[in-house]
Amino acid sequence: MKLRTVTEAGVCGKKVLLRADFNVPLSDGEVADDFRIRAALPTIRWLLEQGARVGVCSHLGRPKGKVVPGLSLAPVAGRLSQLLGREVPMLPECIGDEVRRAVDDLPEGGLVLLENVRFHPGEEQNDPNFSRQLAAPFELYVNDAFGTAHRAHASTEGVTRLLPAYAGLLLAREVEVLSEITENPRRPYYVLVGGKKAKDKLGVLTDLLPKVDAFLIGGGVAFTFLVAQGKEVGSSIVDEELLPTIRELIQRAERQGKALHLPLDVVAARELSQAAETRVYPADAIPEGWMGLDIGPETVQAFTRVLKEAGTVVWAGPMGAFEYAPFSKGTEDVAKALSESKAFTVVGGGETGEAVVKLGLEKGFSHLSTGGGATLAFLRGKPMPALEPLRAG
């Protein structure tokens, strides 16, 4: 997929609406992880250097169309100011006369941050009236929010009907990298799948099965697969209603000669807590009352051996409950192994991206996506309504 990029637009003196993805975790009113803010800096800096007059909009969390003070973008304004080394003014609204006046008053190279677009129900409804209000103060639109590219919202799709629309540098890079994997991956192409629940990843596994050479399955997702194969997983979380579908998926993988690598052992506990007593059990012999909460050391070794053969690896989902210290080692060890790999390695955003950044390993990966669900939707070939209006040609 080729997109029209902002570098093709004449932006000097223009009033530019930049849609960024500042949906970042907060802790005590501060930005807890600024990865997505830092990822947007190249586009912001380029626009400012070119003399654009920039209003940045984003969503944060799920306020459901109401003003939720705890989901204000004010902490983002503070962190963005620090990263840019200049004050970034924050407006209390994203539409209306105050926004229009503030944007009109911006000098060339000026910047202002608008308030959370999801404080209005019209954002997620892709309401044409809200789109018009959002676009009204501006002359040009740039989308740099890959994390919402699979959503047809007012700030991602609606405004493209009203303003000349371009992709930002980050969005263009995301699409370039993921298009290469979709169209011409270096083989063998492996997908490492984790996360809490099988139902969250079943669509990914089903849609990618014809495209990949093998899956490596860890995290909570693995236990439903193990039960589908007749294994005993103790009190581990299993999506019982998915068992028939997963058995069918396993059979389809066998017919297509696609390997499904599952855990050989797990780190188990009676409870999920920072002080939990842990034991390592074979993945098919977890006692009742114990639940698997991380992949075990034998599994880490087995997965590492497989991953060393890879040409391309996409990693979507942690290998265990990594936010709890007793269950973080599987994710850490796999992250370290992948960061040293010669394969083209892509981290699919979300929790996996957080883990990689927390470990300080982001430079060891070929591409750390800001997308999460959008990354997987793109790789699956799902509609990407925010990208369609930006296609070149």
Phi, psi and omega in degrees: 000125178255133182245153168286124183254160184299335180293345177273351185262146171273108188251352184301124180078351183280147175273112190249126171269114179256118175269109177257170174247092179255032177280079188249153176290141178246150176217120182052042176076012178238155176290121183273334181213113186262017183307313182291329177292314179298325181295333181276348187300318181303318179292316180300312182297319180299314180299317181293319179297328180279356178087019176288159175249107200249128167250121182260131175237157179197169167254167173209116178070201183232074180285353175059044173077013179234157177286118177240105185308325180291351178245022174293152177276008180305316177298328178293319178302318179297314181290321179297322177300316179297316184291325180274345182070028178206154180291130175251106180295146182242128178267150181280358181219169174244354178222164173108180186296323181297321177294315181300315180296316181297319180290319178300326183277352181294136171282171172299134185081012179269156187216140174218146178256128178273159180285163183315117181294336181280003170289352179245131179299334181295340180297301183286340177279354185052045183289125183301325180293317177295320177302316180297318179295321180292320184280336192309317183283356193245163180247345187205149183236136176232126177258120176237018186255078181297329182299342178244016185294341179268008180246134174265081179251169183300318184278353180247332182232317184301315183291340180292344177278350189243339183227150170304130191240138182222158174273140172284174184296320180293312180301316180298320179294316178304311183293322179298312182295312184288330175296320179298318179293320181293319188267326187207065182289147171290129182265154354289148183254113182246145174240124180260115188246131176218208183102179190283313193236141179297324184296333180287338184245357184299318179298321178298312181297317182294312184287328183272347183309314181291343188264333188261169177262334178195155171247143167245123190241119178231202180063194179294336180303323189296330189290327176293324176294318180296318178295322178299336177266007177086018182271155177268121183240021176060230182260019178297152182287127182229134174274087186303320185292344181269353187304314179299319180295319182289323175300320179295320178296318178299316179296320180295320178298318179298316180297325182272359180071028180260124182284140171244106181270119181248163180301142174266329178213162182221155168269120186241159177208165176277340182214157176264101179204165180291339183250018185296141170286132183240151172220151176262127179235153168303143185297338181257015181214050178275124183293154175299141182094346177248143178234140177288129184231001176195157173286149183271176184297325178294321178294318178303315180297316181295314179297319181298319178299316180295315184294335178295338180276349194287150169263324178223135174229127169252127182247120181228098175111132180294159184277350179195189178281071193294342179288348174255124186309318182295346186236027183259345190294323180300313178296317180298313184293321178293319178299317179295317180298316180292325181293340178261001185286152175271355179289165170279112190248129180236128174260126187277043172063201177057218182298324181296316177299318178302316181297316182296317179294317179301324180277354180070029185253009188300329182289345179276356181252147180295321182207125176254102186286147175269005195275317189064242181301325180293322179299313181292322178298318179297311181297330179282348182083022180283159177300141179236080190300333180283342180271328185306317181290350183259001181301139176287150174088000000 
